[in-house]
Structure formats: structure tokens, C-alpha cells
């Protein structure tokens, strides 16, 4: 099951990909991590998805990551008279807490938290930004607005407030219940929606308690103002271009995508680029040229993973979407310009022994043209440091922890193998060579670069680099 690319693919499960056979085929086609969208998944279905994924994992003997994506607070209008009303551009309309169905002169907004922070000049975006209001006056529980872009609006449509920090926690009551269910089921990653401030991540981290990695979705402009601190508290990031593209001017989204990707890479945290990557493949077996270029851009920028949403969850061509993304990634990574672009983004190592060792591993591996780099990793930190270097050869991550192997499935370039820990220095080197051969990364007579921490099995203690030759007749099996 060796991948012929470094970037990983996250595929969302749903009605189009809800059987064990389809999940297995999606993985064999190229999916590395499966996303379960808790906006559309109840707890029984969550457990069933996890059970099916773990069965595929056992059958194929390869760690598979599971990402449970929390819905986040949903801010919506109330109901409308006759189901919908028409808002005329240039007109005025009032928003208030009155639950009476909306009319052409007022709209019900059952969120005191929003109305409490609105000030003149603030914008309100309705129905994913299709309609736009601008606040002219506001008071306790009401706001008078001018309709900048009008149109038909029906009940329960979403509301975005890009210009204000909302006094709303990232975890709603539903999210807390979903989080508990996902942790109990054994999800490897929790995707946290509606992140506005570092405290949102810190609160979730206390609840998770190390049972899963926390992936913060950057979809609010307010999160960009405190991005470094949010990255520090997170285990991974997602460039969630859906809501981000609603609340920011669309022309700013590519720049912000690059900013988030590079900031995450600098911190050595995996970053996923998501939303509408191959959107047309929901109904078409072929993507548009623009979509192919979009996926390629994320890969050139060094993203750890690219994600499919409705394409694999409810689309007509889930397998074709994964296969297309796989082909795009392979084509980009074979491009002669790819390596120079990736190398130009290299980050100087931090002044720590583990960072210095992994930086040296990359330099040594390139100098001697090593077949691959092999890292022994218990917590995953050594492997993530290796991925941060973006070397030009494969990285094998050997770990005694099944949970670590599953989490690392989302990180750039890591081929994860779960095995018992090395017994001593010689065993560490010998088995690194044998795994490099068995997994198809090195042939007898080739050199590999091995990194680990001494004492063996100590998390975060990377302090060793060794060059080893793959023997002429490695055993076919490993303990």
C-alpha cells in the first residue's frame, strides 16, 4: 500500500461511501484519512463508520486516520412569512429578537449574542453571502440595516458576521455531545469549527485530554488575528475555505491560504486545504481545469493534505474523485519545478536537538542519495519533524503505537508502520533496514538514514542519526 506521492488525501464519508466495500476501495484508490462530518452523522452512524474503517485497517495492515469534524455553532435567521421574503437592494430592514416570522421590513434574528456586538458599519452576510446588510444603527436586541445586496431569503438561512468577535463558544451543546461520542468511538482527530480565539482551542484540549489530535479549522477572520497562538495550541490546522470565503473578500482567500499553510509548516503542524477542491465531480466524472489547478496550487504550497467533501460523501463519482486527486498529486510532485518550489519555502530548524537532528537527516540523505529516511517515533514528534523538512526521498515512520500511526496518516510524506519498539541500538538499525526493504523503499546495497532517540522509546528525545546499508538478503518477515 505504498503511495506514490507525499501529500495525503482526506475523503469525507456519506451516503455515496457508506459500505465496507466502498471504504476499502476508497483507501486502495488513494484516501489516507476518512472524515466523518458530524453535521450529518448521528452517533450510531459514527460508530458504524469507525467500525468499518477499523476493519479495513486490520485487513490491509496499514494505519488509517479518522477525522471527526464537529459542526460548530449555527447562526441562523428565524422563519419567514410565506416561507420567504424579497429584500430590495438599497432598502432598509430591521433585525430583532421577536420570533414572529420575517417580512420585507424586519427579520427575526434569534441570537442575542450577535445583536449585542453589532455596531454601525458592521456587515451581516445572509445565506452564504448571497445577501449583504450593513448596520446603520443598533441597540439592545435590535439593529437597523441597509440592504447592500438584496434578493430572496427564506427561513433558517445562515448568518455570518465578519466584522465582530462574537461572544459565542466554539463548542455548542451538540458539539460537546458529538465530541464525547467521537472520543469514545476512537476518532484520531477532532476538527474544531468556529475557532475565533486561542481560548476556543484550549477549552477543547481540556476535554479531549490527549485522546485525539485537535485540528483547528481556520474559517473566521478573527482567527487570523491570533493565528500563531491558535497554531501553538493546535495539533493541526485546516484552511476551511467555505466560511472563510464568505466572511473575507474572495480575492483574499488565496493569500490567506498561503499564509496559513506556511505558518503551520513553520510550526511543524500538519495543514489540510479543504472545500470545493473538485466540486464539479459531485455530478461529473471529470473536474474543471480550474479545480485541477486549485488542487495543484495547494500541493505546490506544501500542504500536508487536500480534502474531498461532498465529492466523496454524496457525489456520483467518489472513486473517480479520489483517483483524480491522486493523479494530480503525483503529476505535481514529478514536476521539475516542484522540488525547487518546496525547497524555497524551507524553514530554518529551531535551536533544539531534535530539530537539528532531523535537519541533518535531510542534508545527509540528500548528500549520499539515500533511498529513504526511517524514523523511530513513539509520540509522533520525530516523524513530524522529518515531514517538516520536506525531504526529496520517502520517510518511513516506525512506531509501537497504533494511535500514533493513525494520527500520522494525515502528515506529508509519512509512510507509517506499526511495529514493536526496538530492543537496542543494533536492533533499531537492523529492523529499519528490513522495513525499508519490505515496504518497497530500498533495495539491497542502498543506503538509508535512520533517526531515533536514545534511550529508545523516550518520546521527544530524538538525538541520533545513523547511515545504514540495506543487506543483500533481508528476511521476508519481521517481528
NUTI-847683 format. One line per field, with one value per residue (C-alpha): residue number from 1; residue in three letters; y, z, x. Coordinates in steps of 0.1 Angstrom, whole numbers. Each point is the difference from the previous one (the first is absolute). Layout:
# residues N
k: c(NUM|...) $
r: c(ALA|...) $
c2: c(Y|...) $
c3: c(Z|...) $
c1: c(X|...) $
# end
This chain:
# residues 479
k: c(1|2|3|4|5|6|7|8|9|10|11|12|13|14|15|16|17|18|19|20|21|22|23|24|25|26|27|28|29|30|31|32|33|34|35|36|37|38|39|40|41|42|43|44|45|46|47|48|49|50|51|52|53|54|55|56|57|58|59|60|61|62|63|64|65|66|67|68|69|70|71|72|73|74|75|76|77|78|79|80|81|82|83|84|85|86|87|88|89|90|91|92|93|94|95|96|97|98|99|100|101|102|103|104|105|106|107|108|109|110|111|112|113|114|115|116|117|118|119|120|121|122|123|124|125|126|127|128|129|130|131|132|133|134|135|136|137|138|139|140|141|142|143|144|145|146|147|148|149|150|151|152|153|154|155|156|157|158|159|160|161|162|163|164|165|166|167|168|169|170|171|172|173|174|175|176|177|178|179|180|181|182|183|184|185|186|187|188|189|190|191|192|193|194|195|196|197|198|199|200|201|202|203|204|205|206|207|208|209|210|211|212|213|214|215|216|217|218|219|220|221|222|223|224|225|226|227|228|229|230|231|232|233|234|235|236|237|238|239|240|241|242|243|244|245|246|247|248|249|250|251|252|253|254|255|256|257|258|259|260|261|262|263|264|265|266|267|268|269|270|271|272|273|274|275|276|277|278|279|280|281|282|283|284|285|286|287|288|289|290|291|292|293|294|295|296|297|298|299|300|301|302|303|304|305|306|307|308|309|310|311|312|313|314|315|316|317|318|319|320|321|322|323|324|325|326|327|328|329|330|331|332|333|334|335|336|337|338|339|340|341|342|343|344|345|346|347|348|349|350|351|352|353|354|355|356|357|358|359|360|361|362|363|364|365|366|367|368|369|370|371|372|373|374|375|376|377|378|379|380|381|382|383|384|385|386|387|388|389|390|391|392|393|394|395|396|397|398|399|400|401|402|403|404|405|406|407|408|409|410|411|412|413|414|415|416|417|418|419|420|421|422|423|424|425|426|427|428|429|430|431|432|433|434|435|436|437|438|439|440|441|442|443|444|445|446|447|448|449|450|451|452|453|454|455|456|457|458|459|460|461|462|463|464|465|466|467|468|469|470|471|472|473|474|475|476|477|478|479) $
r: c(UNK|UNK|UNK|UNK|UNK|UNK|UNK|UNK|UNK|UNK|UNK|UNK|UNK|UNK|UNK|UNK|UNK|UNK|UNK|UNK|UNK|UNK|UNK|UNK|UNK|UNK|UNK|UNK|UNK|UNK|UNK|UNK|UNK|UNK|UNK|UNK|UNK|UNK|UNK|UNK|UNK|UNK|UNK|UNK|UNK|UNK|UNK|UNK|UNK|UNK|UNK|UNK|UNK|UNK|UNK|UNK|UNK|UNK|UNK|UNK|UNK|UNK|UNK|UNK|UNK|UNK|UNK|UNK|UNK|UNK|UNK|UNK|UNK|UNK|UNK|UNK|UNK|UNK|UNK|UNK|UNK|UNK|UNK|UNK|UNK|UNK|UNK|UNK|UNK|UNK|UNK|UNK|UNK|UNK|UNK|UNK|UNK|UNK|UNK|UNK|UNK|UNK|UNK|UNK|UNK|UNK|UNK|UNK|UNK|UNK|UNK|UNK|UNK|UNK|UNK|UNK|UNK|UNK|UNK|UNK|UNK|UNK|UNK|UNK|UNK|UNK|UNK|UNK|UNK|UNK|UNK|UNK|UNK|UNK|UNK|UNK|UNK|UNK|UNK|UNK|UNK|UNK|UNK|UNK|UNK|UNK|UNK|UNK|UNK|UNK|UNK|UNK|UNK|UNK|UNK|UNK|UNK|UNK|UNK|UNK|UNK|UNK|UNK|UNK|UNK|UNK|UNK|UNK|UNK|UNK|UNK|UNK|UNK|UNK|UNK|UNK|UNK|UNK|UNK|UNK|UNK|UNK|UNK|UNK|UNK|UNK|UNK|UNK|UNK|UNK|UNK|UNK|UNK|UNK|UNK|UNK|UNK|UNK|UNK|UNK|UNK|UNK|UNK|UNK|UNK|UNK|UNK|UNK|UNK|UNK|UNK|UNK|UNK|UNK|UNK|UNK|UNK|UNK|UNK|UNK|UNK|UNK|UNK|UNK|UNK|UNK|UNK|UNK|UNK|UNK|UNK|UNK|UNK|UNK|UNK|UNK|UNK|UNK|UNK|UNK|UNK|UNK|UNK|UNK|UNK|UNK|UNK|UNK|UNK|UNK|UNK|UNK|UNK|UNK|UNK|UNK|UNK|UNK|UNK|UNK|UNK|UNK|UNK|UNK|UNK|UNK|UNK|UNK|UNK|UNK|UNK|UNK|UNK|UNK|UNK|UNK|UNK|UNK|UNK|UNK|UNK|UNK|UNK|UNK|UNK|UNK|UNK|UNK|UNK|UNK|UNK|UNK|UNK|UNK|UNK|UNK|UNK|UNK|UNK|UNK|UNK|UNK|UNK|UNK|UNK|UNK|UNK|UNK|UNK|UNK|UNK|UNK|UNK|UNK|UNK|UNK|UNK|UNK|UNK|UNK|UNK|UNK|UNK|UNK|UNK|UNK|UNK|UNK|UNK|UNK|UNK|UNK|UNK|UNK|UNK|UNK|UNK|UNK|UNK|UNK|UNK|UNK|UNK|UNK|UNK|UNK|UNK|UNK|UNK|UNK|UNK|UNK|UNK|UNK|UNK|UNK|UNK|UNK|UNK|UNK|UNK|UNK|UNK|UNK|UNK|UNK|UNK|UNK|UNK|UNK|UNK|UNK|UNK|UNK|UNK|UNK|UNK|UNK|UNK|UNK|UNK|UNK|UNK|UNK|UNK|UNK|UNK|UNK|UNK|UNK|UNK|UNK|UNK|UNK|UNK|UNK|UNK|UNK|UNK|UNK|UNK|UNK|UNK|UNK|UNK|UNK|UNK|UNK|UNK|UNK|UNK|UNK|UNK|UNK|UNK|UNK|UNK|UNK|UNK|UNK|UNK|UNK|UNK|UNK|UNK|UNK|UNK|UNK|UNK|UNK|UNK|UNK|UNK|UNK|UNK|UNK|UNK|UNK|UNK|UNK|UNK|UNK|UNK|UNK|UNK|UNK|UNK|UNK|UNK|UNK|UNK|UNK|UNK|UNK|UNK|UNK|UNK|UNK|UNK|UNK|UNK|UNK|UNK|UNK|UNK|UNK|UNK|UNK|UNK|UNK|UNK|UNK|UNK|UNK|UNK|UNK|UNK|UNK|UNK) $
c2: c(0|24|34|15|35|20|21|-19|-3|5|-15|8|-29|2|-16|-6|-17|-18|-36|-20|-9|37|11|-26|9|37|-8|-22|28|26|12|2|15|-3|30|-4|31|3|25|-29|-31|-12|-19|-35|7|14|-32|-20|20|-4|-38|-3|21|-21|-32|13|10|-35|-16|22|3|37|28|19|34|11|36|9|35|19|21|31|26|7|36|2|23|-9|-9|22|9|-24|-17|27|38|22|26|29|14|35|-5|-2|-29|-5|-31|-9|-27|-2|-36|12|-11|25|24|25|25|-22|-33|-22|-6|-23|6|26|-5|14|30|8|7|16|36|24|-10|-37|-24|-29|-27|-21|-34|-5|36|1|30|27|25|29|12|36|0|-26|-3|-26|-29|18|14|22|-9|11|-27|1|-31|-12|-31|-27|-13|-30|-11|-15|13|5|33|10|30|5|33|-9|-25|-19|-9|-36|-31|-22|-30|-1|-25|-22|3|-11|-31|-8|5|-25|-25|5|-5|-31|-14|4|29|10|37|25|28|31|25|36|7|38|1|-22|-6|-20|-25|0|-9|-29|-12|-3|-22|-22|-6|-14|-27|15|27|34|14|37|11|35|14|32|32|5|-31|15|28|-26|-27|-6|-7|-22|-20|-4|-15|-22|-33|8|26|1|28|-1|21|-3|24|17|9|13|23|12|16|-29|15|-2|-38|-12|24|-12|-36|5|18|-28|-27|15|9|-36|-14|23|-13|-36|-5|-19|23|-12|21|-5|10|-1|-16|-22|13|-7|-37|-3|-3|-5|-27|27|32|34|13|27|-27|-20|32|7|-34|3|34|-14|-28|25|20|-31|-8|-33|-11|10|-8|-12|8|-6|-14|-33|3|5|4|-23|-7|-5|-24|21|31|-18|-14|34|17|-28|5|38|-4|-25|22|31|-18|-13|36|12|33|-16|-8|35|16|-22|6|38|-2|-18|11|3|-26|10|1|-34|-34|-18|28|0|-38|0|29|-20|-31|18|14|-33|-19|24|1|-38|-5|-22|-22|12|14|-23|16|-19|20|-7|32|10|31|-14|-9|34|17|-22|10|37|-3|-11|-22|-13|-37|-20|0|-32|6|-31|2|-24|19|-7|33|19|-18|10|36|3|-12|37|13|6|-28|-24|-37|-13|-35|-13|-24|-8|24|-6|-20|15|21|-28|-12|35|2|-35|2|34|-15|-30|21|23|-31|-16|31|5|31|-14|-28|-20|21|33|23|14|26|-10|23|-8|11|-16|-13|-19|6|34|24|31|-10|-1|2|-27|-2|-30|-10|-37|-23|-23|-35|-24|-24|17|-25|-1|4|22|-3) $
c3: c(0|-7|-13|-30|15|31|4|17|-10|25|-13|17|6|-7|-20|-30|21|28|-5|11|-37|-11|30|-8|-37|8|21|-26|-26|21|31|30|26|2|12|18|-2|33|-17|-18|22|31|27|-12|-35|14|18|-31|-22|25|2|-38|-2|26|-18|-32|21|14|-34|-17|29|-5|25|-11|15|11|2|18|-12|26|-14|21|10|-27|-2|-20|-6|12|-21|-28|-10|-28|3|-16|-5|-26|12|-24|-5|14|24|38|23|38|18|34|25|-7|-11|-22|-37|-20|-25|-25|29|27|5|31|12|31|11|27|-2|-35|7|31|-20|-31|-7|-28|-30|8|-28|3|-27|-6|-18|-5|-10|-28|18|19|26|16|35|3|36|28|35|26|-19|-34|-30|-29|-32|-37|-26|-21|-20|0|-12|12|35|16|36|19|-23|15|13|-1|19|-13|17|37|25|11|37|-10|10|-28|16|0|21|-31|-6|36|-4|-34|14|28|-25|-24|28|13|-35|-5|-24|-6|-8|12|-24|19|-18|8|14|8|28|16|29|-22|-7|36|12|-24|9|36|-9|-25|25|-25|-13|-35|-20|-3|-35|1|-30|-11|-14|20|-7|37|2|-25|25|26|-24|16|34|-14|-19|32|18|-29|-13|-36|-21|-28|-25|0|-31|2|28|-4|-36|12|28|-19|-35|-23|-15|34|4|-20|19|33|-11|-6|33|20|-19|5|37|7|-18|19|33|-13|3|-28|-21|-21|-29|-4|-17|-36|-12|-26|4|-36|6|21|-32|-26|-5|-10|19|-15|-9|26|27|-11|3|34|14|-16|16|34|-7|-13|32|21|15|19|-13|-24|8|-18|15|-19|-28|19|25|-22|-36|-29|-5|33|-13|-30|23|22|-31|-16|31|2|-37|5|30|-18|-30|20|21|-31|-14|-3|16|30|19|-5|12|31|8|-4|29|24|36|21|28|35|25|14|-3|-16|-27|-6|-4|-25|-19|-2|-11|-30|-9|4|-19|-29|-1|-1|-21|26|-10|29|35|28|33|32|17|31|3|-37|6|-17|-31|-1|2|-29|-20|8|-19|-32|-12|-35|10|18|38|18|35|22|32|27|4|-22|11|-11|-34|-6|9|-22|-30|-6|-1|-32|-13|29|-7|34|12|35|15|34|13|-7|27|-3|-24|-24|-1|-8|-30|-12|0|-16|-29|-2|1|-27|-22|9|-6|-34|7|-2|-18|13|-2|3|30|23|27|34|29|35|36|26|25|-25|4|17|-16|-15|7|-36|2|-23|-37|-18|-36|-7|-29|-9|1|-30|13|25|16|-15|34|30|36) $
c1: c(0|28|-11|18|-5|8|-32|-28|-37|-29|-33|-33|-24|-37|-28|22|27|-17|8|31|7|-1|22|25|0|4|30|16|-7|18|-19|23|-24|-38|-20|-33|-21|-19|-24|-16|10|-18|19|-11|12|32|8|-9|23|29|-7|2|31|18|-10|16|31|4|-5|25|25|4|-8|-31|-9|-35|-9|-33|-10|-22|-28|7|-27|-25|-12|-33|-29|-35|-29|-14|-36|-12|34|21|1|16|26|4|35|3|-28|1|-9|-1|14|-13|-7|-37|-8|-28|6|20|-14|15|5|14|18|1|36|-3|36|4|38|1|-23|20|33|-14|11|-5|21|-1|-11|-24|2|-30|-3|37|6|-27|-16|18|-12|19|-9|-10|-12|-2|-12|-9|-15|-4|18|-10|17|3|-3|31|-7|-36|-18|-24|6|-17|-2|29|27|34|14|37|14|35|7|-6|15|-31|-5|-8|20|14|-17|-38|-20|-3|38|7|-22|16|35|-7|-14|30|25|-18|-1|37|4|36|-7|-26|-6|-11|-23|-7|34|3|26|27|-23|-24|28|11|-35|-2|34|-10|-30|20|28|24|-24|1|17|-17|-2|-11|-20|9|-33|-5|19|5|21|25|7|13|12|34|-16|-27|26|20|-30|-11|14|-9|-19|-25|-4|-39|-6|-38|-8|33|-10|-33|14|30|1|4|32|17|-6|30|23|-14|3|37|4|-16|19|34|-7|-10|30|23|-15|3|-38|-19|-22|-30|-14|-38|-32|-11|33|-17|-36|-11|7|-31|-19|28|26|25|11|4|34|-3|-6|30|21|-14|10|34|5|-6|26|26|-5|10|-34|0|-34|-27|-37|-31|-33|-33|21|5|-28|-31|13|-6|37|18|27|7|4|26|18|0|15|26|10|3|22|23|3|8|26|17|2|36|-11|-16|31|14|-32|-2|37|-5|-25|24|-1|31|1|-8|29|-8|18|-30|-3|37|1|-29|15|33|-19|-13|34|17|-27|2|38|4|-31|-16|-30|-21|0|-12|-12|-7|-28|-21|-20|2|22|31|-20|-17|34|11|-31|6|34|-19|29|3|-1|-27|-4|-9|-14|4|-20|-11|-32|-31|-15|32|0|-36|6|30|-20|-9|36|20|22|-3|-4|-11|8|-11|25|15|26|36|18|34|22|8|-36|-11|23|-5|-38|0|19|-23|-32|15|4|-33|-20|16|20|36|18|30|32|-18|5|-26|1|-14|-10|-12|3|23|-11|-23|-37|4|-25|15|36|12|38|14|8|15|7|-6|3|-29|12|1|-26|-24|-25|-34|-18|5|-9) $
# end
